[in-house]
Structures are given as C-alpha cells and as structure tokens.
Amino acid sequence: MTDRLVSKSMSAIKVVNLMLDASVWEAACVMTKANCGSVLIFDTSGQLRGIVTERDLMARVLAKALDPKSTTVAQIMTPNPQCIGPDTTVSEAILIMIERGFRHLPIKAINGKIIGVFSASDALPKEIDAAMTMAQFHQQVNDSVG
C-alpha cells in the first residue's frame, strides 16, 4: 500500500490567516468560525511569520491570564513554523510532529505559497474521521435540543 500524501489528506484546503497585529481574541474567533485548530500569521509583505494554535491560546494566554483583546498574536505565536511540501507522506509528517512536538504543519508549495495546514487529525484514517464527524453532529444535536 502506498503511503498517503499530506496534500491529499488535509481536511480543509482553506488557509486561515491573520496579520501580526491581530489580537488573540480575533484569532480565537477566526479559528472558531473556521472550525480549525490553528491560524497562520503573516506580515504585510505576505511572508509567513508564525502559527497560533489552540494549545498556544490555552498555555500562552489563558494560563498566564493575559487579556485576549489587547494581546497580539505576534506576542504568543510560534515563530517561523516548520513547513512541509505537498508531496510529504503522512507518515513523514507524523514523524516530524512526534519528534518536534507539533500538531500542525503548514504546507508550502514549490513556489513558496502556503496551500494549507496538515494537522494530526488529518492523519487519521477516513473511517475514524467519518466517525468523528458523526460524533460532532450528535453533539451539536444534543446541544441544540438541550
């Protein structure tokens, strides 16, 4: 069996991003709206400068009691995130994640453009992903019913 490529295993192709001066509150709102666990941070010239994840929000903002509306993403982001190419295999990406302690890896095309973010959950087999989708749906139904 051929190993899957990260470019074929991403759950979403849309790149969620903000500028360096955006607030942590804006990052949380964007991530919530997009239903994703990370947001990429770019400078005014369009260069990738960092990544903010759910874990960053918890450990670097909430645990330190910082004000999310006055704290910028530049203050709490992981700077210069390691990127992988679209032809990286899922197993290679997971190895990087395990060795470096990451859960999200930006995917950079040959031309330098960021085309997506591969997350640890993207590595799950499609059957597990389908089950997770159903579980989320059931949770939403239960939440709305009360």
Backbone as CSV, one residue per row, in Angstrom:
resi,resn,N_x,N_y,N_z,CA_x,CA_y,CA_z,C_x,C_y,C_z
1,MET,0.835,-1.182,0.000,0.000,0.000,0.000,0.881,1.246,0.000
2,THR,0.572,2.196,-0.855,1.308,3.440,-0.952,0.861,4.377,0.163
3,ASP,1.830,5.036,0.782,1.510,5.975,1.845,0.821,7.204,1.266
4,ARG,-0.168,7.698,1.961,-0.896,8.887,1.523,-0.014,10.125,1.607
5,LEU,-0.291,11.084,0.749,0.403,12.364,0.782,-0.388,13.354,1.632
6,VAL,0.316,14.271,2.289,-0.381,15.245,3.129,-1.336,16.105,2.317
7,SER,-0.963,16.414,1.078,-1.824,17.260,0.239,-3.152,16.582,-0.083
8,LYS,-3.196,15.271,-0.013,-4.429,14.523,-0.293,-5.174,14.154,0.990
9,SER,-4.596,14.493,2.136,-5.173,14.070,3.414,-5.670,15.208,4.279
10,MET,-5.527,16.439,3.816,-5.982,17.581,4.610,-7.501,17.619,4.642
11,SER,-8.043,17.940,5.804,-9.498,18.018,5.922,-10.044,19.294,5.293
12,ALA,-9.224,20.338,5.233,-9.665,21.603,4.630,-8.504,22.223,3.866
13,ILE,-8.813,22.778,2.720,-7.787,23.403,1.889,-7.638,24.892,2.223
14,LYS,-8.682,25.507,2.739,-8.652,26.936,3.031,-7.582,27.248,4.074
15,VAL,-6.786,28.281,3.803,-5.761,28.719,4.742,-6.355,29.821,5.609
16,VAL,-6.428,29.562,6.906,-6.940,30.540,7.856,-5.749,31.366,8.320
17,ASN,-5.836,32.685,8.150,-4.677,33.509,8.480,-5.064,34.868,9.018
18,LEU,-4.109,35.483,9.692,-4.240,36.828,10.239,-2.910,37.546,10.082
19,MET,-2.936,38.847,10.320,-1.722,39.659,10.290,-1.104,39.692,11.695
20,LEU,0.159,40.076,11.765,0.905,40.105,13.022,0.251,40.938,14.121
21,ASP,-0.450,41.989,13.744,-1.019,42.891,14.749,-2.427,42.496,15.192
22,ALA,-2.950,41.383,14.694,-4.284,40.927,15.103,-4.255,40.529,16.580
23,SER,-5.393,40.670,17.228,-5.470,40.294,18.641,-5.672,38.779,18.786
24,VAL,-5.336,38.290,19.949,-5.562,36.884,20.272,-7.056,36.584,20.220
25,TRP,-7.875,37.544,20.636,-9.321,37.369,20.576,-9.770,37.150,19.133
26,GLU,-9.212,37.939,18.187,-9.542,37.762,16.778,-9.130,36.365,16.305
27,ALA,-7.972,35.909,16.747,-7.503,34.571,16.357,-8.477,33.501,16.840
28,ALA,-8.913,33.610,18.082,-9.855,32.628,18.630,-11.164,32.642,17.855
29,CYS,-11.633,33.842,17.498,-12.882,33.957,16.733,-12.749,33.362,15.337
30,VAL,-11.647,33.644,14.661,-11.410,33.117,13.317,-11.312,31.593,13.345
31,MET,-10.584,31.066,14.330,-10.429,29.617,14.439,-11.765,28.947,14.738
32,THR,-12.561,29.568,15.599,-13.870,29.013,15.941,-14.782,29.006,14.720
33,LYS,-14.818,30.137,14.010,-15.675,30.232,12.824,-15.276,29.222,11.749
34,ALA,-13.958,29.023,11.576,-13.464,28.096,10.555,-13.415,26.652,11.054
35,ASN,-13.714,26.450,12.325,-13.667,25.116,12.932,-12.304,24.455,12.710
36,CYS,-11.245,25.205,13.045,-9.898,24.667,12.879,-9.072,24.947,14.127
37,GLY,-7.976,24.260,14.256,-7.161,24.354,15.458,-5.954,25.254,15.350
38,SER,-5.827,25.974,14.232,-4.675,26.861,14.094,-4.977,27.991,13.121
39,VAL,-4.179,29.048,13.235,-4.252,30.161,12.303,-2.813,30.568,11.969
40,LEU,-2.557,30.782,10.694,-1.229,31.203,10.254,-1.124,32.713,10.348
41,ILE,0.063,33.187,10.710,0.290,34.615,10.913,1.262,35.124,9.844
42,PHE,0.820,36.155,9.104,1.609,36.723,8.016,1.955,38.180,8.310
43,ASP,3.051,38.652,7.701,3.390,40.072,7.795,2.778,40.802,6.605
44,THR,2.982,42.111,6.535,2.360,42.914,5.490,2.887,42.599,4.090
45,SER,4.057,41.954,4.011,4.592,41.583,2.696,4.110,40.206,2.248
46,GLY,3.281,39.558,3.083,2.749,38.246,2.721,3.619,37.077,3.119
47,GLN,4.628,37.318,3.947,5.513,36.249,4.399,4.943,35.587,5.659
48,LEU,5.009,34.263,5.705,4.584,33.525,6.886,5.555,33.820,8.022
49,ARG,5.024,34.271,9.128,5.862,34.622,10.283,5.629,33.722,11.477
50,GLY,4.446,33.101,11.561,4.182,32.275,12.729,2.883,31.506,12.604
51,ILE,2.587,30.766,13.657,1.351,30.000,13.758,0.846,30.102,15.194
52,VAL,-0.460,30.208,15.338,-1.101,30.196,16.647,-2.053,29.015,16.656
53,THR,-1.957,28.212,17.699,-2.798,27.026,17.826,-3.676,27.126,19.074
54,GLU,-4.613,26.212,19.165,-5.462,26.143,20.358,-4.600,25.975,21.608
55,ARG,-3.579,25.177,21.501,-2.677,24.952,22.635,-1.986,26.259,23.036
56,ASP,-1.591,27.082,22.045,-0.986,28.380,22.346,-1.965,29.270,23.105
57,LEU,-3.214,29.268,22.680,-4.225,30.089,23.355,-4.367,29.673,24.815
58,MET,-4.345,28.385,25.061,-4.507,27.889,26.416,-3.257,28.163,27.265
59,ALA,-2.089,27.779,26.746,-0.860,27.851,27.547,-0.246,29.241,27.618
60,ARG,-0.384,30.011,26.550,0.306,31.304,26.493,-0.600,32.501,26.768
61,VAL,-1.908,32.261,26.808,-2.834,33.367,27.070,-3.643,33.069,28.339
62,LEU,-4.479,32.048,28.291,-5.347,31.748,29.433,-4.557,31.422,30.692
63,ALA,-3.563,30.544,30.590,-2.802,30.137,31.768,-1.988,31.283,32.363
64,LYS,-1.738,32.318,31.565,-0.984,33.482,32.053,-1.901,34.681,32.324
65,ALA,-3.200,34.455,32.196,-4.215,35.478,32.461,-3.991,36.753,31.645
66,LEU,-3.575,36.598,30.386,-3.405,37.754,29.507,-4.757,38.169,28.938
67,ASP,-4.887,39.444,28.626,-6.119,39.966,28.036,-6.115,39.642,26.539
68,PRO,-7.033,38.795,26.072,-7.025,38.391,24.662,-7.290,39.532,23.686
69,LYS,-7.935,40.592,24.144,-8.224,41.702,23.236,-7.053,42.673,23.096
70,SER,-6.164,42.695,24.072,-5.017,43.598,23.976,-3.704,42.868,23.689
71,THR,-3.721,41.553,23.707,-2.538,40.761,23.387,-2.564,40.439,21.898
72,THR,-1.452,40.679,21.212,-1.408,40.394,19.770,-0.941,38.965,19.531
73,VAL,-1.293,38.449,18.364,-0.851,37.103,18.005,0.673,37.037,17.907
74,ALA,1.306,38.159,17.529,2.775,38.199,17.435,3.421,37.922,18.786
75,GLN,2.738,38.267,19.870,3.281,38.067,21.204,3.234,36.607,21.657
76,ILE,2.346,35.818,21.101,2.160,34.446,21.608,2.365,33.357,20.554
77,MET,2.575,33.750,19.312,2.693,32.760,18.230,3.985,31.964,18.349
78,THR,3.998,30.823,17.684,5.233,30.086,17.465,5.828,30.674,16.194
79,PRO,6.988,31.330,16.306,7.546,31.996,15.128,8.171,31.006,14.150
80,ASN,8.204,31.404,12.897,8.866,30.629,11.837,8.556,29.138,11.896
81,PRO,7.284,28.782,11.743,6.923,27.362,11.857,7.569,26.517,10.757
82,GLN,7.893,25.299,11.113,8.436,24.368,10.126,7.337,24.055,9.121
83,CYS,7.684,24.098,7.850,6.731,23.784,6.777,7.142,22.487,6.107
84,ILE,6.179,21.855,5.474,6.436,20.645,4.701,5.904,20.853,3.295
85,GLY,6.381,20.054,2.368,5.911,20.124,0.999,4.665,19.293,0.796
86,PRO,3.914,19.558,-0.261,2.674,18.817,-0.515,2.899,17.339,-0.822
87,ASP,4.109,16.980,-1.223,4.409,15.582,-1.522,4.991,14.822,-0.335
88,THR,4.987,15.450,0.827,5.409,14.768,2.050,4.375,13.696,2.365
89,THR,4.828,12.525,2.767,3.875,11.478,3.124,3.325,11.742,4.518
90,VAL,2.154,11.188,4.765,1.518,11.339,6.074,2.435,10.788,7.164
91,SER,3.060,9.651,6.921,3.935,9.070,7.940,5.152,9.958,8.213
92,GLU,5.690,10.599,7.183,6.806,11.530,7.387,6.349,12.735,8.208
93,ALA,5.169,13.254,7.905,4.637,14.404,8.637,4.397,14.057,10.103
94,ILE,3.835,12.888,10.357,3.579,12.458,11.730,4.890,12.285,12.492
95,LEU,5.902,11.761,11.830,7.208,11.618,12.473,7.749,12.985,12.898
96,ILE,7.636,13.980,12.021,8.067,15.349,12.353,7.278,15.849,13.561
97,MET,5.981,15.635,13.542,5.129,16.094,14.645,5.532,15.455,15.967
98,ILE,5.777,14.161,15.937,6.158,13.442,17.158,7.515,13.936,17.663
99,GLU,8.474,14.016,16.762,9.827,14.406,17.157,9.916,15.855,17.620
100,ARG,9.126,16.734,17.028,9.224,18.169,17.337,8.114,18.677,18.257
101,GLY,7.132,17.828,18.553,6.058,18.231,19.457,5.018,19.143,18.824
102,PHE,4.825,19.021,17.515,3.846,19.832,16.782,2.566,19.046,16.586
103,ARG,1.481,19.774,16.342,0.215,19.160,15.935,-0.278,19.733,14.621
104,HIS,0.420,20.777,14.124,0.037,21.442,12.871,1.292,21.775,12.087
105,LEU,1.268,21.479,10.793,2.387,21.789,9.901,1.869,22.501,8.657
106,PRO,2.284,23.743,8.449,1.903,24.421,7.205,2.497,23.681,6.001
107,ILE,1.742,23.651,4.916,2.199,23.011,3.684,2.539,24.109,2.684
108,LYS,3.781,24.085,2.236,4.274,25.111,1.319,4.547,24.486,-0.041
109,ALA,3.961,25.082,-1.085,4.165,24.619,-2.463,5.572,24.988,-2.926
110,ILE,5.982,24.438,-4.038,7.309,24.707,-4.599,7.514,26.195,-4.849
111,ASN,6.444,26.908,-5.218,6.551,28.347,-5.489,6.592,29.193,-4.213
112,GLY,6.545,28.539,-3.045,6.624,29.246,-1.777,5.290,29.618,-1.164
113,LYS,4.198,29.405,-1.906,2.872,29.741,-1.404,2.398,28.689,-0.396
114,ILE,1.800,29.168,0.689,1.206,28.255,1.672,-0.130,27.781,1.114
115,ILE,-0.284,26.459,1.016,-1.501,25.912,0.408,-2.427,25.236,1.412
116,GLY,-1.994,25.147,2.656,-2.835,24.522,3.665,-2.060,24.224,4.922
117,VAL,-2.744,23.604,5.867,-2.120,23.177,7.113,-2.515,21.731,7.340
118,PHE,-1.514,20.890,7.560,-1.757,19.490,7.877,-1.786,19.369,9.390
119,SER,-2.849,18.780,9.919,-2.957,18.615,11.370,-2.905,17.134,11.736
120,ALA,-2.636,16.879,12.996,-2.546,15.498,13.467,-3.824,14.732,13.160
121,SER,-4.974,15.396,13.264,-6.239,14.699,12.982,-6.381,14.347,11.506
122,ASP,-5.672,15.054,10.625,-5.709,14.720,9.199,-5.050,13.376,8.921
123,ALA,-4.232,12.917,9.866,-3.536,11.648,9.687,-4.424,10.457,10.001
124,LEU,-5.552,10.709,10.628,-6.453,9.615,10.986,-7.054,8.988,9.737
125,PRO,-7.245,7.688,9.771,-7.917,7.052,8.625,-9.299,7.655,8.403
126,LYS,-9.755,7.605,7.178,-11.039,8.206,6.808,-12.201,7.648,7.623
127,GLU,-12.136,6.379,8.021,-13.207,5.790,8.815,-13.306,6.458,10.183
128,ILE,-12.149,6.759,10.782,-12.156,7.436,12.078,-12.659,8.858,11.890
129,ASP,-12.251,9.505,10.812,-12.699,10.862,10.522,-14.219,10.899,10.366
130,ALA,-14.763,9.914,9.663,-16.218,9.855,9.479,-16.918,9.661,10.817
131,ALA,-16.365,8.813,11.667,-16.949,8.590,12.992,-16.887,9.868,13.830
132,MET,-15.784,10.598,13.734,-15.650,11.853,14.479,-16.668,12.873,13.987
133,THR,-16.894,12.916,12.683,-17.883,13.829,12.117,-19.265,13.497,12.651
134,MET,-19.589,12.229,12.684,-20.888,11.808,13.218,-21.003,12.162,14.701
135,ALA,-19.935,11.953,15.455,-19.950,12.286,16.885,-20.154,13.780,17.087
136,GLN,-19.502,14.600,16.271,-19.681,16.052,16.362,-21.121,16.435,16.025
137,PHE,-21.669,15.791,15.003,-23.054,16.053,14.625,-23.993,15.705,15.783
138,HIS,-23.787,14.543,16.393,-24.635,14.128,17.510,-24.510,15.108,18.675
139,GLN,-23.292,15.596,18.921,-23.074,16.562,19.998,-23.825,17.863,19.700
140,GLN,-23.774,18.312,18.448,-24.480,19.548,18.065,-25.990,19.390,18.231
141,VAL,-26.497,18.221,17.842,-27.940,17.960,18.004,-28.294,17.971,19.479
142,ASN,-27.498,17.292,20.285,-27.758,17.255,21.735,-27.675,18.651,22.359
143,ASP,-26.718,19.446,21.904,-26.567,20.820,22.414,-27.765,21.679,22.046
144,SER,-28.275,21.519,20.823,-29.390,22.365,20.387,-30.718,21.922,21.000
145,VAL,-30.836,20.625,21.286,-32.058,20.115,21.895,-32.107,20.482,23.374
146,GLY,-30.922,20.509,23.975,-30.821,20.927,25.380,-30.850,19.779,26.260
